[in-house]
Each structure stands twice: as structure tokens, then as C-alpha cells.
Amino acid sequence: MPSYGEGFPISIIDALCNKCAVIATRVGGIPFLLKNEETCLFVIPGETTSIAESIERLLGDDALVNRLATNGYNLAIKEFDIDVITKVLSNIYKELESESKKNSKVVNKTLSLIPYNISR
């Protein structure tokens, strides 16, 4: 993924889930999840030599490919499994619902303090 800017690309998640070794740049959200030499090989954006060298490393080192692929797959299952994502989203919605109820009470209390003829 030789990008100059990204959030966290779905193509990386796809590669991890399919046990592919990943070559990526340290941009956007990518370095917050992937680790160089553990779950990917990082390259410098725009440096084609760096990308080529990383590809050559992977072509010549089956152990490195297997390590990156296995670690990446394990990371993907841990972070992006449907059950994990469902639980995270459910917790976010519950938190938002709770905050909404709290804010609603504050707004209603504040409105009750405004004289009737001004608030209508």
C-alpha cells in the first residue's frame, strides 16, 4: 500500500485476512495498528526503491513472508472479526444513547428555567 495519505485502508484488512504479507507506508492510521517487521514491512512514501527492496526481501525470504502473514492474520482476527466489531459498535451505540439521555435531561432542565413567554 504505497500511499501518501490514508485512514486505514480496507485493502490492508483484506490482505491480512487472506494471510498475505503486507508492504505499507507509515501514513494515516496504518502505523497505529501495523508494526514494522512484525505484521508488515513499512516503506517510505514515494520511494520506489524502498518498495522494490521490500518486494525482493519477501520473494527471497519465505520465513519472513510466513511470519508477516501469520502475525497479520492473527491481528486481523483479533481486531476485525465480525463479533469483535459488533461488540465495539454496540458499546458505542449504548454510550451514545446514555449520553443523549443525559444531555436531554440537561436541555429540558435548562428550558424549564426560561420564563414561559420567552421560551415559546
C-alpha positions as protocol buffer text, in pm:
chain_id: "A"
residue {
  index: 1
  type: MET
  ca { x: 0 y: 0 z: 0 }
}
residue {
  index: 2
  type: PRO
  ca { x: 230 y: 281 z: -121 }
}
residue {
  index: 3
  type: SER
  ca { x: 7 y: 569 z: -7 }
}
residue {
  index: 4
  type: TYR
  ca { x: 83 y: 928 z: 82 }
}
residue {
  index: 5
  type: GLY
  ca { x: -229 y: 952 z: 298 }
}
residue {
  index: 6
  type: GLU
  ca { x: -485 y: 704 z: 432 }
}
residue {
  index: 7
  type: GLY
  ca { x: -723 y: 642 z: 718 }
}
residue {
  index: 8
  type: PHE
  ca { x: -693 y: 269 z: 748 }
}
residue {
  index: 9
  type: PRO
  ca { x: -735 y: 102 z: 409 }
}
residue {
  index: 10
  type: ILE
  ca { x: -973 y: -190 z: 364 }
}
residue {
  index: 11
  type: SER
  ca { x: -719 y: -338 z: 121 }
}
residue {
  index: 12
  type: ILE
  ca { x: -480 y: -392 z: 412 }
}
residue {
  index: 13
  type: ILE
  ca { x: -751 y: -561 z: 617 }
}
residue {
  index: 14
  type: ASP
  ca { x: -831 y: -781 z: 316 }
}
residue {
  index: 15
  type: ALA
  ca { x: -465 y: -874 z: 276 }
}
residue {
  index: 16
  type: LEU
  ca { x: -428 y: -956 z: 647 }
}
residue {
  index: 17
  type: CYS
  ca { x: -744 y: -1170 z: 645 }
}
residue {
  index: 18
  type: ASN
  ca { x: -612 y: -1360 z: 343 }
}
residue {
  index: 19
  type: LYS
  ca { x: -275 y: -1426 z: 508 }
}
residue {
  index: 20
  type: CYS
  ca { x: -83 y: -1206 z: 265 }
}
residue {
  index: 21
  type: ALA
  ca { x: 236 y: -1027 z: 365 }
}
residue {
  index: 22
  type: VAL
  ca { x: 177 y: -650 z: 362 }
}
residue {
  index: 23
  type: ILE
  ca { x: 403 y: -371 z: 243 }
}
residue {
  index: 24
  type: ALA
  ca { x: 269 y: -31 z: 351 }
}
residue {
  index: 25
  type: THR
  ca { x: 361 y: 328 z: 426 }
}
residue {
  index: 26
  type: ARG
  ca { x: 354 y: 492 z: 770 }
}
residue {
  index: 27
  type: VAL
  ca { x: 64 y: 728 z: 696 }
}
residue {
  index: 28
  type: GLY
  ca { x: -278 y: 790 z: 848 }
}
residue {
  index: 29
  type: GLY
  ca { x: -398 y: 516 z: 1079 }
}
residue {
  index: 30
  type: ILE
  ca { x: -173 y: 246 z: 936 }
}
residue {
  index: 31
  type: PRO
  ca { x: 116 y: 276 z: 1185 }
}
residue {
  index: 32
  type: PHE
  ca { x: -125 y: 270 z: 1480 }
}
residue {
  index: 33
  type: LEU
  ca { x: -218 y: -88 z: 1402 }
}
residue {
  index: 34
  type: LEU
  ca { x: 64 y: -243 z: 1199 }
}
residue {
  index: 35
  type: LYS
  ca { x: 417 y: -298 z: 1327 }
}
residue {
  index: 36
  type: ASN
  ca { x: 723 y: -299 z: 1102 }
}
residue {
  index: 37
  type: GLU
  ca { x: 886 y: -641 z: 1067 }
}
residue {
  index: 38
  type: GLU
  ca { x: 605 y: -796 z: 1276 }
}
residue {
  index: 39
  type: THR
  ca { x: 284 y: -751 z: 1075 }
}
residue {
  index: 40
  type: CYS
  ca { x: 416 y: -564 z: 772 }
}
residue {
  index: 41
  type: LEU
  ca { x: 713 y: -403 z: 605 }
}
residue {
  index: 42
  type: PHE
  ca { x: 698 y: -25 z: 608 }
}
residue {
  index: 43
  type: VAL
  ca { x: 832 y: 177 z: 318 }
}
residue {
  index: 44
  type: ILE
  ca { x: 880 y: 548 z: 267 }
}
residue {
  index: 45
  type: PRO
  ca { x: 601 y: 711 z: 63 }
}
residue {
  index: 46
  type: GLY
  ca { x: 712 y: 781 z: -291 }
}
residue {
  index: 47
  type: GLU
  ca { x: 1040 y: 592 z: -267 }
}
residue {
  index: 48
  type: THR
  ca { x: 1008 y: 328 z: -535 }
}
residue {
  index: 49
  type: THR
  ca { x: 1346 y: 182 z: -443 }
}
residue {
  index: 50
  type: SER
  ca { x: 1220 y: 111 z: -93 }
}
residue {
  index: 51
  type: ILE
  ca { x: 912 y: -67 z: -231 }
}
residue {
  index: 52
  type: ALA
  ca { x: 1123 y: -271 z: -473 }
}
residue {
  index: 53
  type: GLU
  ca { x: 1366 y: -372 z: -197 }
}
residue {
  index: 54
  type: SER
  ca { x: 1078 y: -484 z: 24 }
}
residue {
  index: 55
  type: ILE
  ca { x: 928 y: -691 z: -257 }
}
residue {
  index: 56
  type: GLU
  ca { x: 1268 y: -852 z: -318 }
}
residue {
  index: 57
  type: ARG
  ca { x: 1301 y: -929 z: 53 }
}
residue {
  index: 58
  type: LEU
  ca { x: 967 y: -1105 z: 54 }
}
residue {
  index: 59
  type: LEU
  ca { x: 1046 y: -1300 z: -263 }
}
residue {
  index: 60
  type: GLY
  ca { x: 1370 y: -1423 z: -110 }
}
residue {
  index: 61
  type: ASP
  ca { x: 1262 y: -1496 z: 248 }
}
residue {
  index: 62
  type: ASP
  ca { x: 979 y: -1746 z: 297 }
}
residue {
  index: 63
  type: ALA
  ca { x: 1018 y: -1730 z: 676 }
}
residue {
  index: 64
  type: LEU
  ca { x: 961 y: -1353 z: 671 }
}
residue {
  index: 65
  type: VAL
  ca { x: 655 y: -1393 z: 448 }
}
residue {
  index: 66
  type: ASN
  ca { x: 513 y: -1661 z: 678 }
}
residue {
  index: 67
  type: ARG
  ca { x: 580 y: -1455 z: 992 }
}
residue {
  index: 68
  type: LEU
  ca { x: 421 y: -1139 z: 849 }
}
residue {
  index: 69
  type: ALA
  ca { x: 127 y: -1333 z: 708 }
}
residue {
  index: 70
  type: THR
  ca { x: 61 y: -1526 z: 1031 }
}
residue {
  index: 71
  type: ASN
  ca { x: 101 y: -1225 z: 1261 }
}
residue {
  index: 72
  type: GLY
  ca { x: -109 y: -1011 z: 1029 }
}
residue {
  index: 73
  type: TYR
  ca { x: -385 y: -1271 z: 1013 }
}
residue {
  index: 74
  type: ASN
  ca { x: -390 y: -1304 z: 1393 }
}
residue {
  index: 75
  type: LEU
  ca { x: -409 y: -926 z: 1425 }
}
residue {
  index: 76
  type: ALA
  ca { x: -696 y: -909 z: 1174 }
}
residue {
  index: 77
  type: ILE
  ca { x: -893 y: -1176 z: 1359 }
}
residue {
  index: 78
  type: LYS
  ca { x: -831 y: -1001 z: 1692 }
}
residue {
  index: 79
  type: GLU
  ca { x: -926 y: -653 z: 1568 }
}
residue {
  index: 80
  type: PHE
  ca { x: -1167 y: -702 z: 1277 }
}
residue {
  index: 81
  type: ASP
  ca { x: -1361 y: -1022 z: 1343 }
}
residue {
  index: 82
  type: ILE
  ca { x: -1736 y: -963 z: 1299 }
}
residue {
  index: 83
  type: ASP
  ca { x: -1806 y: -1049 z: 1664 }
}
residue {
  index: 84
  type: VAL
  ca { x: -1542 y: -801 z: 1781 }
}
residue {
  index: 85
  type: ILE
  ca { x: -1672 y: -524 z: 1554 }
}
residue {
  index: 86
  type: THR
  ca { x: -2034 y: -593 z: 1655 }
}
residue {
  index: 87
  type: LYS
  ca { x: -1945 y: -569 z: 2024 }
}
residue {
  index: 88
  type: VAL
  ca { x: -1747 y: -247 z: 1975 }
}
residue {
  index: 89
  type: LEU
  ca { x: -2027 y: -84 z: 1774 }
}
residue {
  index: 90
  type: SER
  ca { x: -2289 y: -199 z: 2023 }
}
residue {
  index: 91
  type: ASN
  ca { x: -2091 y: -41 z: 2308 }
}
residue {
  index: 92
  type: ILE
  ca { x: -2055 y: 284 z: 2112 }
}
residue {
  index: 93
  type: TYR
  ca { x: -2430 y: 299 z: 2048 }
}
residue {
  index: 94
  type: LYS
  ca { x: -2508 y: 227 z: 2413 }
}
residue {
  index: 95
  type: GLU
  ca { x: -2271 y: 502 z: 2521 }
}
residue {
  index: 96
  type: LEU
  ca { x: -2421 y: 748 z: 2274 }
}
residue {
  index: 97
  type: GLU
  ca { x: -2772 y: 657 z: 2389 }
}
residue {
  index: 98
  type: SER
  ca { x: -2673 y: 712 z: 2751 }
}
residue {
  index: 99
  type: GLU
  ca { x: -2511 y: 1048 z: 2671 }
}
residue {
  index: 100
  type: SER
  ca { x: -2814 y: 1150 z: 2468 }
}
residue {
  index: 101
  type: LYS
  ca { x: -3045 y: 1080 z: 2764 }
}
residue {
  index: 102
  type: LYS
  ca { x: -2817 y: 1279 z: 2998 }
}
residue {
  index: 103
  type: ASN
  ca { x: -2800 y: 1572 z: 2754 }
}
residue {
  index: 104
  type: SER
  ca { x: -3176 y: 1561 z: 2703 }
}
residue {
  index: 105
  type: LYS
  ca { x: -3231 y: 1596 z: 3079 }
}
residue {
  index: 106
  type: VAL
  ca { x: -2992 y: 1893 z: 3092 }
}
residue {
  index: 107
  type: VAL
  ca { x: -3163 y: 2062 z: 2798 }
}
residue {
  index: 108
  type: ASN
  ca { x: -3510 y: 2005 z: 2947 }
}
residue {
  index: 109
  type: LYS
  ca { x: -3399 y: 2137 z: 3286 }
}
residue {
  index: 110
  type: THR
  ca { x: -3241 y: 2442 z: 3122 }
}
residue {
  index: 111
  type: LEU
  ca { x: -3555 y: 2510 z: 2917 }
}
residue {
  index: 112
  type: SER
  ca { x: -3767 y: 2482 z: 3232 }
}
residue {
  index: 113
  type: LEU
  ca { x: -3569 y: 2771 z: 3380 }
}
residue {
  index: 114
  type: ILE
  ca { x: -3661 y: 3004 z: 3095 }
}
residue {
  index: 115
  type: PRO
  ca { x: -3976 y: 3208 z: 3159 }
}
residue {
  index: 116
  type: TYR
  ca { x: -4273 y: 3064 z: 2970 }
}
residue {
  index: 117
  type: ASN
  ca { x: -4341 y: 3366 z: 2749 }
}
residue {
  index: 118
  type: ILE
  ca { x: -3979 y: 3382 z: 2629 }
}
residue {
  index: 119
  type: SER
  ca { x: -3939 y: 3011 z: 2558 }
}
residue {
  index: 120
  type: ARG
  ca { x: -4245 y: 2990 z: 2331 }
}
